[in-house]
Amino acid sequence: MFFDRRLRGIAVTILLGLVLCLLAACGTNQHTVGQASKPIDPVQVERITFLNQIAEEMYTFTMSGQVAEARNKLIQLSDQIPKISFEGITSIEGLNALTATITDAKRVYNAVNYSPTDGQVAVAKIRLATDALSHKNQPMWLQYYKVLQNDSQLLSQQVKANKQQEAIEEFGKLSQHIAIIHPSLIISRDPSSIEKLDSLMVFLRTNVNTKPMPIRPLEAGIVNLNQVLDDIFMKHKDALAYVPLTDPYHPIIWSLSIGIIIIGVLSYVGWQMYQSGRHIVPVRQTKESENR
């Protein structure tokens, strides 16, 4: 009987330990979920903000036809890049994409015959890229999702109708829109996702220009393109990448669950103590012992 009580005591101890571990994990996970990533140097944040401001001014000058002023802003933008540490802000690929975009813009703005259309495309790339650096959670390039969806849909319609020239034109629009946000994608997303997108665009370009136009491979390619775009724009992601131990969207349910577990364990402990007490025989002193 003593051995049974010991086993029950061990079982109760284990259950209480599990509850304590569960509560500890709850507190730890809440701290982890609510904890921000390692903060970036405020000086670098300020410089990124200033970089974005210069790009915005350059965009305004370009769109209003003030090319000389826009060119000066481009020079100022280029001078700021070496002063910024991009560690924790973007990857090496992202930094290379930004510098390449600025270099390409210099060629456009310094050309003998300046093209307003090319200038607008170049400054749009820069504007979106600097915004992606300064607004990691909600960058402006996310607004292009509907544009690309529409491009993909129109391309699919022309492919299904076997209208090759129209399909080539629609693919050109799609390609141009992707090119505008391409530096921003590299800055914001994993390089492997962008490589998939680039491979699909090469596949579609090759097939849309092939005579006769291969309908089925193109249709399959467009379906894959839509899937990759959904991944890049995070349209298939849940609100949480994983279900944490403490679901911040259902705190009441979680609290009730923990409460039920605790009540259950405590009830079991109480029952075990009651059961143990039933087997205890009270010792009553005899009169002889009392008289001693």
Secondary structure as UniProt FT lines:
FT   HELIX           2..34
FT   HELIX           42..63
FT   TURN            64..65
FT   HELIX           67..80
FT   HELIX           81..83
FT   TURN            87..89
FT   HELIX           92..109
FT   HELIX           116..134
FT   HELIX           140..144
FT   HELIX           145..160
FT   TURN            161..162
FT   HELIX           164..188
FT   HELIX           191..208
FT   HELIX           215..232
FT   TURN            233..234
FT   TURN            248..249
FT   HELIX           251..278
FT   HELIX           287..291
//
